[in-house]
Every structure is written in structure tokens, then in C-alpha cells.
Amino acid sequence: MIESTITLLKKFDKRKKIEEDFEWVIKIVSSSENFNHIVVSNRLFNVFSHKWRNHLSENKLKEYSFMFEQEKTMTIGQFL
């Protein structure tokens, strides 16, 4: 019982860290002011994906990728 509770708490903590990291990635891409910033944002997303690859399902990774690409597209549209 205690072990399962601890395991559940660890999973919850990982999910929270993943969400916090992704929010940070989105903040960075949305604050981009030129194409060089976008390139750095792409690299940052790649680092995020690599860091959490063992903890994310394929579907969740696709969801994060889609959200990142949407935010990137909106940001690029602001400075074109």
C-alpha cells in the first residue's frame, strides 16, 4: 500500500516537472523576436523532448510538439 502510494506520488511529481518544463519552453518561444530566437527555441524543444522521452508516451510527445508548433507559428506571424 505504502509503496504504491509512493510510486503514484513520484509519477505525479514527474508529470508536474514535465508540465513546468514545457511551460518554460512555450514562454521562450512566445517571447521570440526574430528568427534566431526561433532557432534557439527549436533547440530548446528538442532538449525538452530528449530529456523526457522515457517518461512521455508517443501521443503525449506529439501533443507537446503540436502545441509548440502552434505557438511558434503564432510568434513568427507577429514579426513577419
C-alpha positions as CSV (number, residue, x, y, z in Angstrom):
1,M,0.0,0.0,0.0
2,I,2.7,2.5,1.0
3,E,4.9,1.5,-1.9
4,S,2.1,2.1,-4.4
5,T,1.3,5.5,-2.9
6,I,5.0,6.5,-3.1
7,T,5.1,5.3,-6.8
8,L,2.0,7.3,-7.5
9,L,3.4,10.4,-5.9
10,K,6.7,10.0,-7.9
11,K,4.7,9.8,-11.1
12,F,2.7,12.9,-10.2
13,D,5.9,14.7,-9.4
14,K,7.4,13.8,-12.8
15,R,4.3,14.9,-14.6
16,K,4.4,18.2,-12.8
17,K,8.1,18.7,-13.7
18,I,7.3,17.9,-17.3
19,E,4.5,20.4,-17.4
20,E,6.7,23.1,-15.8
21,D,9.5,22.5,-18.3
22,F,7.1,22.6,-21.2
23,E,5.5,25.9,-19.9
24,W,9.0,27.3,-19.8
25,V,9.7,26.2,-23.4
26,I,6.4,27.9,-24.5
27,K,7.4,31.1,-22.7
28,I,10.7,31.1,-24.6
29,V,9.2,30.6,-28.0
30,S,6.4,33.1,-27.4
31,S,8.9,35.8,-26.4
32,S,11.0,35.3,-29.6
33,E,11.6,38.5,-31.5
34,N,13.5,37.2,-34.6
35,F,14.3,34.0,-36.5
36,N,17.5,33.4,-34.4
37,H,15.3,33.2,-31.3
38,I,13.1,30.7,-33.1
39,V,16.1,28.5,-33.9
40,V,17.1,28.6,-30.3
41,S,13.5,27.7,-29.3
42,N,13.6,24.7,-31.6
43,R,16.7,23.5,-30.0
44,L,15.2,24.0,-26.6
45,F,12.2,21.9,-27.5
46,N,14.5,19.2,-28.8
47,V,16.3,19.2,-25.5
48,F,13.0,19.0,-23.7
49,S,11.9,16.1,-25.8
50,H,15.1,14.3,-25.3
51,K,15.1,14.9,-21.5
52,W,11.6,13.5,-21.0
53,R,11.5,10.9,-23.8
54,N,11.4,7.9,-21.4
55,H,8.5,9.4,-19.4
56,L,6.3,10.5,-22.3
57,S,4.1,8.4,-24.5
58,E,4.2,8.8,-28.2
59,N,0.8,10.5,-28.2
60,K,1.8,12.9,-25.4
61,L,5.0,13.9,-27.2
62,K,3.0,14.5,-30.4
63,E,0.6,16.7,-28.4
64,Y,3.5,18.7,-27.0
65,S,5.0,19.0,-30.4
66,F,1.7,20.2,-31.9
67,M,1.3,22.9,-29.1
68,F,4.9,24.0,-29.6
69,E,4.5,24.3,-33.4
70,Q,1.2,26.3,-33.0
71,E,2.9,28.8,-30.6
72,K,5.9,29.1,-32.9
73,T,3.7,29.8,-35.9
74,M,1.8,32.5,-34.0
75,T,5.0,34.1,-32.8
76,I,6.5,34.1,-36.3
77,G,3.4,35.7,-37.6
78,Q,3.8,38.6,-35.2
79,F,7.2,39.6,-36.5
80,L,6.7,39.0,-40.3
